[in-house]
Amino acid sequence: MNKLFNFKHLKGDLFGGITAGIVALPLALAFGVSSGLGPSAGLYGAIFVGFFAALFGGTNTQISGPTAPMTAVSMVVIAGIVAAFDGDVSKALPAILMVFMLAGIMQIGLGLIGLGKYIKYIPYPVVSGFMTAIGVIILITQILPSVGYYPKEDAEFVNEFKPYAEEIILENILKEEAGEGILVLENFKETVSRAENITQAQILKESQTLAAKEASGVLGTLKVLPKALSNINWLELILALGTIIIIYGFKRITTAVPSTLVALLVMSGIATGFKLNYRPIEEIPSGLPLPNLEIFTNFNIGSITPYIFTALTLALLGAIDSLLTSVVADNMTKTKHKPNKELIGQGIGNSIAALFGGIPGAGATIRTVVNINAGGKTRLSGMVASILLLVILLALGPIASQIPAAVLAGILITVGIGVMDYKGLKAIPYMPKPEVIIMLVVLVLSSIWNLVYAVGIGLIIASLMFMKKIGDLTADRSSIESFDRSKAWPDEVNLSKNLKEEIFIKHIRGPLFFGSTSYFQQLVKQIPDTASIIIIRMGRMQYIDQSGLYAMEDVLVDLTRRGKKILLVNIMEQPRYMLERIDIIPDLIPEEQVFDNFNDSLAWVKKNINTAQ
């Protein structure tokens, strides 16, 4: 407890937490708007994820809350579920929040089973491609609000979808009747009556939903970009550009005050002070956040089943995001975080945030660095940052509701630019081609198709390429021919001529797994007819999997049938355990033909063959 709330660090924790909270405010609002659930969802996420991840997590100085990667994946979840509920966000909200809660529960599970230490094994090209794609998505999707173009409000664009909207409404009527057990043919008049009662307001609402869906994402934005550029709202564009200029320009003056906050205050002050006719963000509810119990009362397993994998992706992404930030914090504070405890804390934070209607979050690198530089030492600093945001919500909610939407779009554009992995992009000319391919595949698929599937495909390609590389290396490093002096080990060089004719030596260097079994199986074809004894040296084979085990069994059975004597030398612990599990030792290879070293095997050979000198 002393480490958690050591009061000799109270001053530093207060300053660190307040500074980090101020930095988090504009980003929380912007990420909430970007997600599609509104600014309050971003604030709630920052408050609850930040507080409980700090309280229960394993990194003392970490500041958590909505981040660009988590928000980008959340956008996919929200858009998909809202579309399934005919564009009605309020009806879709319980299902959306249940997916977010499920992601938090999965994070807790990852921490409890000790997977925190394995997150670091995700290949860098996958992470690099994903992070750059996040930047591209945020950058492109914020173009429309930056120029003041909203597809749902473009009457000409919306009218294009009215014929499709009417068809969808008619289809929904038929589905409802089928669900109610009404036989359409027998109640044709009722069906016609329902169809005739479709109002223009219903058609307009469905058309707007279709228009918004058509213009969503990177490809959707690019499709409507010509319309947006021909309908620029110059006031909104000036507000967005002014925000971007201040964010980058103020950093050159000083970094003591967060430039994002300065841009938010200055541009919002200009817009409200001069009573400009701008578009404000959605209203932020006043009062304490209340739990959304509809998550449980209106729970429908069918509505979230398609998003189970997405919830897992959110959980893993949040884990990666948080633990990478934890490493940064460790380097700055010369401490050591507890990865599994951190995952549990993040999971608790995300689960509680979902209950209160907040978007999911993770450890935020910039906010954590700000906290440490301002004096934050313990987890109290993260809790202070969240409490500050709660106070702002309660005291300044109505004022914050007047922030121009274009200002938040400008902030997000700078976030998109900043989150891209320029280090990885600059290294493309020098990186091995397979790694470049992985990075570009993840980047392109994430940007234009699906973030979740893109990461999965990237991991699969990276794994296959890695296994092929290891298999090739294992084959290259294995001696194929016996007594090649360029490949022979020192204790094999001085073997007598007679022994060289009688024995065949096989070196296995590296793991024998499903990626390298084909090379091992070639062994049978390479053994000369004169060799009656096969010595397999296994001192550098650290691991064998089930595929490798059965491949070895097939080879050994074949050699035994051909009358060859097989000697196994210096078997390591894991391979020996596996060979004994399926009784290769001692049923196929007797214990007296298993040796701890090469010299002992040679002594056996000399004792058991007549041609030995």
C-alpha positions in Angstrom: 0.0 0.0 0.0 2.9 2.3 0.7 4.1 2.0 -2.9 0.6 2.8 -4.2 -0.1 6.0 -2.2 3.2 7.2 -0.8 2.4 10.7 0.3 5.9 11.9 -0.2 5.1 11.8 -4.0 1.6 13.4 -3.5 2.7 16.8 -5.0 4.2 15.1 -8.1 1.2 12.8 -8.5 -1.2 15.7 -8.3 0.7 17.8 -10.9 1.2 14.8 -13.1 -2.4 13.7 -12.9 -3.8 17.2 -13.5 -1.5 17.8 -16.5 -2.3 14.4 -18.0 -6.1 15.0 -17.4 -5.9 18.3 -19.3 -4.1 16.7 -22.2 -6.7 13.8 -22.2 -9.7 16.1 -22.3 -9.7 17.2 -26.0 -8.6 13.7 -27.1 -11.4 12.0 -25.1 -14.0 14.3 -26.7 -12.5 13.8 -30.2 -12.3 10.0 -29.9 -15.9 9.9 -28.7 -17.1 11.9 -31.6 -15.0 9.8 -34.0 -16.4 6.5 -32.6 -20.0 7.5 -33.5 -21.3 7.4 -29.9 -20.6 11.1 -29.2 -18.3 13.1 -27.0 -19.8 11.9 -23.7 -18.8 8.3 -24.6 -15.2 9.4 -25.0 -15.2 11.2 -21.7 -16.8 8.3 -19.9 -14.2 6.0 -21.4 -11.4 8.3 -20.2 -12.9 8.6 -16.7 -13.6 4.9 -16.0 -10.8 3.2 -17.9 -8.3 5.7 -16.6 -9.4 5.4 -12.9 -9.7 1.6 -12.6 -6.8 0.7 -14.9 -4.6 2.9 -12.6 -6.1 1.4 -9.4 -5.8 -2.3 -10.4 -3.1 -2.2 -13.1 0.6 -3.1 -13.0 2.2 0.1 -14.2 2.3 2.8 -11.6 2.6 5.9 -13.9 0.4 4.7 -16.7 -2.4 7.0 -17.9 -5.2 5.1 -19.7 -8.1 6.1 -21.8 -9.4 6.1 -25.4 -6.6 5.8 -27.9 -6.5 6.0 -31.7 -6.1 2.2 -32.4 -8.9 1.3 -29.9 -11.2 4.0 -31.3 -10.6 2.9 -34.9 -11.6 -0.7 -34.1 -14.5 0.5 -32.0 -15.8 2.5 -35.0 -16.0 -0.8 -36.9 -18.0 -2.4 -34.1 -20.3 0.5 -33.7 -20.9 1.0 -37.5 -21.7 -2.7 -38.0 -24.1 -3.1 -35.1 -25.8 0.2 -35.8 -26.4 -0.9 -39.4 -27.9 -4.1 -38.1 -30.4 -2.0 -36.1 -31.4 0.1 -39.1 -29.3 3.0 -38.1 -30.9 3.5 -34.7 -28.0 4.1 -32.3 -30.1 4.0 -29.2 -31.5 0.5 -30.0 -28.0 -0.7 -31.0 -26.3 0.7 -27.9 -26.8 -2.3 -25.5 -25.3 -4.7 -28.0 -22.4 -2.3 -28.7 -21.6 -1.9 -25.0 -21.9 -5.6 -24.4 -19.2 -6.2 -27.1 -17.0 -3.6 -25.3 -17.7 -5.3 -21.9 -16.8 -8.7 -23.4 -13.5 -7.3 -24.6 -12.7 -6.1 -21.1 -13.6 -9.5 -19.6 -11.4 -11.1 -22.2 -8.5 -8.8 -21.1 -9.0 -9.9 -17.5 -8.9 -13.5 -18.7 -5.7 -12.9 -20.7 -4.1 -11.5 -17.5 -5.3 -14.3 -15.3 -3.9 -17.0 -17.5 -0.6 -15.2 -17.8 -0.6 -14.2 -21.5 0.8 -10.7 -20.8 4.4 -11.8 -21.3 3.6 -13.3 -24.8 2.1 -10.1 -26.3 5.7 -9.0 -27.2 5.9 -11.8 -29.8 3.5 -10.1 -32.2 5.7 -9.3 -35.3 6.7 -5.7 -35.8 5.6 -5.5 -39.5 2.0 -6.4 -38.3 2.1 -3.7 -35.6 3.7 -1.2 -38.0 1.2 -1.8 -40.8 -1.7 -1.6 -38.4 -0.6 1.6 -36.7 0.0 3.3 -40.1 -3.5 2.1 -41.2 -5.0 3.7 -38.1 -3.4 7.0 -39.0 -4.7 6.7 -42.6 -8.2 5.9 -41.5 -8.4 8.7 -39.0 -6.8 11.2 -41.4 -9.1 10.4 -44.3 -12.4 10.0 -42.4 -11.9 13.4 -40.8 -11.8 15.2 -44.1 -15.6 15.4 -44.4 -16.2 17.0 -41.0 -13.2 19.3 -41.5 -14.9 20.7 -44.6 -18.3 20.7 -43.0 -19.8 18.1 -45.2 -22.2 15.6 -43.7 -23.6 13.0 -46.1 -26.9 12.6 -44.2 -27.6 16.3 -44.6 -26.9 16.4 -48.4 -30.4 16.2 -49.8 -29.2 15.4 -53.3 -27.0 12.6 -52.1 -29.7 11.2 -49.8 -32.3 11.2 -52.5 -30.2 8.7 -54.5 -31.0 6.1 -51.8 -34.7 6.6 -51.6 -35.6 3.7 -53.9 -33.4 1.3 -52.0 -34.7 2.7 -48.7 -38.3 1.8 -49.7 -37.3 -1.7 -50.7 -35.5 -2.2 -47.3 -38.6 -1.0 -45.4 -40.8 -3.4 -47.3 -38.4 -6.2 -46.7 -38.5 -5.4 -43.0 -42.3 -5.5 -43.0 -42.3 -9.0 -44.5 -39.7 -10.1 -41.9 -41.8 -8.7 -39.1 -44.8 -10.6 -40.4 -42.9 -13.8 -40.7 -41.6 -13.3 -37.1 -45.2 -12.7 -35.9 -46.4 -15.9 -37.6 -48.6 -14.0 -40.1 -49.1 -15.9 -43.4 -48.6 -13.2 -46.0 -50.8 -14.8 -48.7 -53.7 -15.1 -46.3 -53.3 -11.6 -45.0 -52.4 -9.9 -48.3 -54.6 -6.9 -47.5 -52.8 -6.3 -44.2 -49.4 -6.4 -45.9 -50.6 -3.9 -48.6 -52.0 -1.7 -45.8 -48.7 -1.7 -44.0 -46.9 -0.9 -47.2 -49.3 2.0 -48.1 -48.8 3.5 -44.6 -45.0 3.9 -45.1 -44.4 7.6 -44.6 -42.0 9.9 -46.3 -40.3 10.5 -43.0 -39.5 6.8 -42.7 -38.1 6.7 -46.2 -36.0 9.8 -45.5 -34.6 8.3 -42.3 -33.7 5.0 -44.0 -32.2 7.0 -46.9 -30.1 9.0 -44.5 -28.9 5.8 -42.9 -27.9 4.3 -46.2 -26.2 7.5 -47.3 -24.1 7.6 -44.0 -23.2 4.0 -44.5 -22.2 4.5 -48.1 -19.9 7.4 -47.1 -18.3 5.7 -44.1 -14.8 4.4 -43.9 -11.8 5.2 -46.1 -13.4 4.0 -49.4 -16.7 5.7 -48.6 -15.0 9.0 -47.8 -13.1 8.8 -51.1 -16.3 8.1 -53.0 -18.1 11.2 -51.7 -15.0 13.4 -51.6 -15.8 15.2 -54.9 -19.3 16.1 -53.5 -17.7 17.3 -50.3 -15.1 19.5 -52.1 -17.9 21.0 -54.2 -19.9 21.8 -51.0 -17.2 23.1 -48.7 -18.3 25.0 -45.6 -15.5 27.5 -45.5 -16.1 28.4 -41.8 -15.8 24.8 -40.7 -12.6 24.4 -42.9 -11.1 27.5 -41.3 -11.8 26.3 -37.8 -10.2 22.9 -38.6 -7.2 24.4 -40.3 -6.8 26.9 -37.4 -6.8 24.1 -34.9 -4.1 22.2 -36.9 -1.9 25.3 -37.3 -2.1 26.1 -33.5 -1.4 22.4 -32.5 1.8 22.3 -34.6 2.8 26.0 -34.2 2.4 26.3 -30.4 4.7 23.3 -29.9 7.5 25.4 -31.4 6.9 28.1 -28.8 6.6 25.9 -25.7 5.7 22.3 -24.7 5.0 23.2 -21.1 1.3 23.7 -22.0 -0.4 21.1 -24.2 -0.9 22.6 -27.7 -4.0 20.4 -28.3 -5.7 22.1 -25.3 -4.6 25.5 -26.4 -6.0 24.9 -29.9 -9.3 23.7 -28.4 -9.7 26.7 -26.2 -8.6 29.3 -28.7 -10.6 28.1 -31.7 -13.7 27.3 -29.5 -13.4 30.8 -27.9 -13.2 32.5 -31.3 -16.2 30.5 -32.6 -18.4 31.2 -29.6 -17.1 34.7 -28.8 -17.9 36.0 -32.3 -21.1 34.0 -32.4 -20.2 32.3 -35.6 -22.7 30.0 -37.3 -20.7 26.8 -36.7 -21.7 23.2 -36.1 -21.3 22.2 -32.4 -20.6 18.7 -31.1 -23.4 16.6 -29.7 -24.7 17.7 -26.3 -22.8 16.2 -23.3 -25.2 15.1 -20.6 -24.9 16.9 -17.3 -24.7 15.0 -14.0 -23.1 11.9 -12.9 -22.7 9.0 -15.4 -25.3 6.3 -14.7 -24.9 2.6 -15.6 -26.7 1.4 -18.7 -28.6 -1.6 -17.4 -30.1 -2.3 -20.8 -26.9 -4.1 -21.5 -28.3 -6.9 -19.4 -32.1 -6.5 -19.7 -32.1 -6.2 -23.5 -29.2 -8.6 -24.0 -29.4 -10.7 -27.2 -26.7 -13.2 -27.8 -27.5 -13.2 -31.5 -26.7 -9.5 -31.9 -23.1 -9.9 -30.6 -22.2 -13.4 -31.8 -20.7 -12.0 -35.1 -18.5 -9.7 -33.0 -16.9 -12.2 -30.7 -13.7 -12.2 -32.7 -13.8 -8.4 -32.9 -14.1 -8.3 -29.1 -11.0 -10.5 -28.9 -9.2 -8.3 -31.3 -10.1 -5.3 -29.1 -8.8 -7.1 -26.1 -5.5 -8.1 -27.7 -5.1 -4.6 -29.3 -5.7 -3.0 -25.9 -3.2 -5.4 -24.4 -0.5 -4.5 -27.0 -1.2 -0.8 -26.8 -1.1 -0.8 -23.0 2.0 -3.0 -22.6 4.0 -1.0 -25.2 3.2 2.1 -23.1 4.2 0.2 -20.0 7.7 -0.4 -21.5 8.0 3.3 -22.3 7.1 4.1 -18.7 9.6 1.6 -17.4 12.4 3.1 -19.5 11.6 6.6 -18.2 11.2 5.7 -14.5 13.7 2.8 -14.3 11.0 0.5 -12.9 9.5 -2.8 -14.0 5.8 -3.2 -14.7 3.7 -6.3 -14.1 2.2 -7.3 -17.5 -0.5 -9.7 -16.4 -1.6 -7.4 -13.6 -1.7 -4.5 -16.1 -4.0 -6.6 -18.4 -6.3 -7.3 -15.5 -6.5 -3.6 -14.6 -7.2 -2.6 -18.2 -9.9 -5.3 -18.4 -11.6 -4.1 -15.3 -11.4 -0.5 -16.6 -12.9 -1.4 -20.0 -15.6 -3.5 -18.5 -16.8 -0.8 -16.1 -16.5 1.9 -18.8 -18.8 -0.2 -21.1 -21.3 -0.5 -18.3 -21.4 3.4 -18.1 -21.6 3.9 -21.9 -17.9 4.7 -22.4 -15.8 3.6 -25.4 -12.8 1.2 -24.6 -9.3 2.4 -24.0 -5.8 1.4 -23.3 -2.5 2.8 -21.9 -1.9 6.1 -23.7 1.8 6.8 -24.5 1.7 10.6 -24.8 -0.5 11.1 -21.7 1.8 8.7 -19.7 4.9 10.6 -20.8 3.3 13.9 -19.8 2.4 12.5 -16.4 5.9 11.3 -15.7 7.5 14.5 -16.9 5.1 16.5 -14.7 6.1 14.5 -11.6 3.8 11.5 -11.5 5.3 8.6 -9.5 2.4 6.3 -8.4 -0.9 5.1 -9.7 -2.5 8.0 -7.7 -1.6 10.2 -10.7 -3.7 8.2 -13.1 -6.7 8.3 -10.7 -6.3 12.1 -10.3 -6.4 12.5 -14.1 -9.7 10.6 -14.2 -11.2 12.5 -11.3 -10.3 15.8 -13.0 -12.1 14.7 -16.1 -15.2 13.8 -14.0 -15.1 17.3 -12.4 -14.9 18.9 -15.8 -17.8 16.8 -17.0 -20.0 17.8 -14.0 -19.0 21.5 -14.0 -18.4 22.3 -17.6 -20.5 19.8 -19.5 -22.9 22.3 -21.1 -20.0 24.6 -22.0 -18.1 21.7 -23.6 -21.1 20.9 -25.7 -20.5 24.2 -27.6 -17.1 23.0 -28.9 -17.1 23.2 -32.7 -17.1 19.8 -34.4 -14.6 21.0 -36.9 -12.1 21.8 -34.1 -12.3 18.2 -32.9 -11.9 17.0 -36.5 -8.7 19.1 -36.7 -7.4 17.6 -33.5 -8.1 14.1 -34.9 -6.2 14.9 -38.1 -3.1 15.7 -36.1 -3.6 12.5 -34.1 -3.9 10.5 -37.4 -0.7 12.1 -38.6 1.1 11.4 -35.4 0.1 7.8 -34.9 1.6 6.6 -38.2 4.7 4.5 -37.9 7.2 6.6 -39.9 10.1 4.6 -38.7 8.6 1.5 -40.3 7.7 3.4 -43.5 11.2 4.8 -43.9 12.7 1.3 -43.5 10.8 -0.2 -46.4 13.7 0.1 -48.9 16.0 -1.7 -46.4 13.7 -4.3 -44.9 13.5 -7.9 -46.1 10.9 -8.3 -48.8 8.7 -10.7 -46.8 8.4 -8.2 -43.9 7.6 -5.4 -46.3 4.9 -7.5 -47.9 3.4 -8.3 -44.4 3.4 -4.6 -43.5 1.8 -3.4 -46.7 -0.8 -6.2 -46.7 -1.9 -5.2 -43.2 -1.7 -1.5 -44.1 -3.9 -1.8 -47.2 -6.4 -4.3 -45.9 -6.8 -2.4 -42.7 -7.4 0.9 -44.5 -9.8 -0.3 -47.2 -11.4 -3.4 -45.8 -11.5 -4.6 -42.2 -9.0 -3.9 -39.3 -9.8 -7.1 -37.5 -9.4 -9.4 -40.5 -6.3 -7.5 -41.7 -4.4 -8.1 -38.5 -5.5 -11.8 -38.5 -4.3 -12.2 -42.1 -1.0 -10.4 -41.3 -0.4 -12.7 -38.3 -1.0 -15.8 -40.4 1.3 -14.6 -43.2 4.0 -13.6 -40.7 3.7 -17.0 -39.0 3.9 -19.0 -42.3 6.9 -16.9 -43.4 8.6 -17.4 -40.1 8.0 -21.2 -40.1 9.3 -21.4 -43.7 12.4 -19.5 -42.8 13.1 -21.6 -39.7 12.5 -24.8 -41.8 14.9 -23.6 -44.5 17.5 -22.7 -41.9 17.1 -26.1 -40.2 17.6 -27.8 -43.6 20.6 -25.6 -44.5 22.3 -26.3 -41.2 21.7 -30.0 -41.3 24.4 -32.2 -42.7 22.9 -34.2 -45.6 25.9 -36.3 -46.7 28.0 -38.3 -44.2 31.6 -37.3 -43.6 31.7 -34.2 -45.7 34.8 -32.6 -44.1 33.3 -29.1 -44.7 30.3 -30.1 -42.6 31.8 -32.7 -40.2 32.0 -31.8 -36.6 35.5 -31.9 -35.0 35.1 -35.3 -33.3 34.1 -36.8 -36.7 37.1 -35.7 -38.8 39.5 -38.5 -37.8 37.2 -41.5 -38.3 38.8 -44.5 -40.0 38.0 -45.3 -43.6 36.2 -48.6 -42.6 34.0 -46.7 -40.2 33.2 -44.1 -42.8 31.9 -46.8 -45.1 29.8 -48.5 -42.4 28.1 -45.6 -40.7 26.1 -42.6 -41.8 25.9 -39.5 -39.6 22.9 -37.2 -39.6 23.1 -33.8 -37.7 19.8 -32.2 -36.6 20.4 -28.6 -35.8 17.4 -26.5 -34.7 13.8 -27.6 -34.0 12.2 -30.4 -35.9 8.6 -29.1 -36.4 6.0 -29.2 -39.1 7.9 -26.6 -41.2 11.0 -28.7 -41.5 9.7 -32.3 -41.5 10.0 -32.6 -45.3 13.7 -32.1 -45.1 14.1 -34.8 -42.5 12.0 -37.2 -44.5 14.5 -37.0 -47.3 17.1 -38.7 -45.1 16.0 -42.2 -46.2 16.8 -41.5 -49.8 20.2 -40.1 -49.0 21.7 -43.0 -47.1 24.2 -45.1 -49.1 23.6 -48.8 -49.4 27.0 -49.5 -47.8 26.0 -47.9 -44.5 24.6 -50.3 -41.9 24.6 -48.0 -38.9 22.8 -44.6 -38.8 24.0 -42.2 -36.1 21.6 -39.3 -35.5 23.1 -36.5 -33.5 20.4 -34.5 -31.7 22.4 -32.3 -29.3 21.3 -29.2 -31.1 17.7 -30.1 -31.6 16.0 -28.3 -28.7 12.4 -29.0 -29.6 10.2 -31.4 -31.6 6.5 -31.0 -32.2 3.9 -33.7 -33.0 4.5 -33.4 -36.8 8.2 -33.7 -36.4 7.8 -36.6 -34.0 5.7 -38.7 -36.4 8.0 -37.8 -39.3 10.9 -39.1 -37.3 9.0 -42.2 -36.3 8.2 -43.0 -40.0 11.8 -42.6 -41.0 13.1 -44.7 -38.1 10.5 -47.5 -38.8 11.5 -47.5 -42.5 15.3 -47.7 -41.7 14.7 -50.5 -39.1 12.8 -52.5 -41.7 15.8 -52.1 -44.1 18.0 -53.7 -41.4 19.8 -50.5 -40.4 20.9 -50.0 -36.8 20.0 -46.5 -35.5 21.9 -44.8 -32.7 20.5 -41.6 -31.1 23.1 -39.3 -29.6 22.8 -36.6 -26.9 19.0 -36.2 -27.0 17.8 -33.1 -25.2 15.1 -33.1 -22.5 12.0 -32.1 -24.5 12.7 -34.4 -27.6 13.5 -37.3 -25.3 10.2 -36.9 -23.4 8.3 -36.9 -26.7 10.1 -39.9 -28.1 9.4 -41.8 -24.9 5.7 -40.7 -24.9 5.0 -42.7 -28.1 7.5 -45.5 -27.2 10.1 -44.8 -30.0 12.3 -45.3 -27.0 12.6 -48.1 -26.0 10.3 -50.1 -28.3 11.8 -49.0 -31.6 15.2 -47.8 -30.5 16.4 -49.8 -27.4 18.0 -47.9 -24.5 21.4 -49.5 -25.3 21.3 -47.6 -28.7 20.8 -44.2 -27.0 24.0 -42.4 -26.0 24.9 -39.3 -24.1 27.9 -38.4 -26.3 29.4 -39.3 -29.7 32.4 -41.1 -28.3 30.2 -43.6 -26.5 28.3 -44.3 -29.7 31.6 -44.9 -31.6 32.6 -47.4 -28.9 29.4 -49.3 -29.5 29.9 -49.2 -33.2 33.5 -50.6 -33.0 32.3 -53.3 -30.6 29.3 -54.4 -32.9 30.7 -54.3 -36.5 33.4 -56.7 -37.8 35.0 -54.2 -40.1 36.0 -51.8 -37.4 39.7 -51.3 -36.8 
